């Protein structure tokens, strides 16, 4: 009897351990940890700031407080940073009306790199555009344009147009 009683109480714990292992296995399979585009954008911004030798806390502050005022937190940015902190991708602290960023973790760097690698094809693929009226195009691969000639022609046309406009105005005023 004591064995059956311990089996009944141990069963829920075993189920929880199996669930935790499955969640851990899902995270191991998905190195991006399921981050969204907005989260990846923030991670990329923080990594770029770090790479350029900038202050990541200052960069994060501008995302969290876009107006630059202290304690004027953007709710959407705070929610993104809270999720990143919850997933262990950044280190920070939740405050009563915002979020304070401390540091980027190695796990966050790895997740950002994995996200970029997984979505590299998305950025390389041409964007779908609205159907538009196709205009006829002229292709002249055998004709080359010299930048100096084009610039000189444009300036000359502008000067001649200005002089013609001035003369036209004088003649028009003289006749009236």
N, C-alpha and C positions, 0 to 999 in steps of 0.2 A: 504493500500500500504506500509506504513512503516514497517508493520509486515512482509510482504513477503520479503522485502529487508534485514531485519535483519536475517530472516531464511536462506537466501542464503549465507550470510557471516558467519553465525554461523555453517553451515553444515560442512565446512572443518575442523573447530576446533573440532567439535564433533567427526568427523572421526579420527582425530589425537589422541583425548583422548581415544577413543575405542581401537585404535592400541596400545597405551601405556599400557592400561589395559591388553590387550591380551599378550603383551610382558612381562609384570609383572607377569601375570598368568603362562606363560611358565617358567619363572625363578622360580616361587614358586613351580611348579610341578617338575622341574629338579634342585635339590639342588646342583648338580655339575656345574651348569651354562654352561654346554657343553664344559668343558675344555678338551684339548687334552692330550694325553699321556705325551708329553714333558712338558706341563704346569703342569700336576700333579706331574711329576718327580721333577721339580723345587720347587713346593710347599712342597713336601715331604722332600726335602733336607733342605729347610729353617726351617721347623717344627722340623726336627731332630736336626739341629744345635741349635735351641732355647731350645729344651728339654735337650740337653747335656750341656747347659750353655755357648755355643759359641757365637760368634759375627755374627749375621745374615747378617749384611752389608758387612762384610769381605767375608763370604761365597758367597754372591750374586756377589761381585766384582770378585771372581775367576770364576764364571760362565760367567759373562759379559766380563771379560778380561782374558781369559785363559792363556795368555802369562805372565801375571803379570805386564805388562807395563801399565802405565796410558794412557788413551785415545786410547788404542789399543782394541777397543770394537769388540766383535764377533757379526756380524749382525743378525744371527739366534737367539742367546740368547737375544739380545736387542728386537727383534720382540716378543719373548715369554713374556718378562717382560713388554713390552708395552701393550700387550693384557691383561695380568694379572692386570695391573694398570687400564686399561680401564674398566674392569669388576668389579673393586673395591675390588679385592682380595689381592692386595698389595698397598702400598703407595710408590710413586716414582716420578721422574721427567724426562721427555724426554729432552735430550740435542741435540745439532745440529748434533753430530756424535755418540751418544750412549744413554745410560740410566743410571740414578742414582737411586739405591734402598734405601728406607728409612726404611720401616717397613712392617710387615705382618699384615693384618687386621683379625678380628675375622671371617669375611665372608670368607676369604681365608682358614682359619683353618677348618671351617665347610665344605667348598667345597672339600677340600682335603680328609677329613674324609668320606664324602659322596661318592667321587670318589673311594676311597679304598674299601668301603663297596659294591658299585655297581660292582666293577671289581674283587672282591675277588675270584669269581669262575673262572675267566680267568687265574689267576695265579695258582690256584689249579689244573686246568685241565692239563692233560699231553700234552706236546708240540708235534705237528705233526713232524715226522721225515721222512727223505727220506727213501724209501724202501731200505733195505740192505740185503746182503746175511746172512741168519741165520746160525750161527755156532752151531754145536752140543754142548750141555752143559752137564756137569756132576754134578749131585746133590747128595751130601752125607750129609744129615742132621744129621746122627748118628756119624759123624766124627767131632771132635773138634781139633783145632790147638792151641797149647800153643805158645804165642808170643816169649817167651824166647827160646824155641826149634827152632822155625823158624829162629830167628835172629842168633842163634849160628850156625845153619846149613849153612846159607847164608855166614857168615863170614868164616867158615871153608872151604867152597867150593871156596871162593875167594882166600884164602891163598894157598890152594892146587893147584888151577889153576895158580897162580902166580909162585909158585915153579916149577910146571911142565913146564911152559913157559920158565923160566930161564934155567932149565936143558936142555930143548930141544934146546935152542939157543946155549948153550955151546957145546952140542954134535954135532949139525949141523956145528958149526964153526971148531970144532976139526977134523971133517971128510973132510973138504974142504981144 
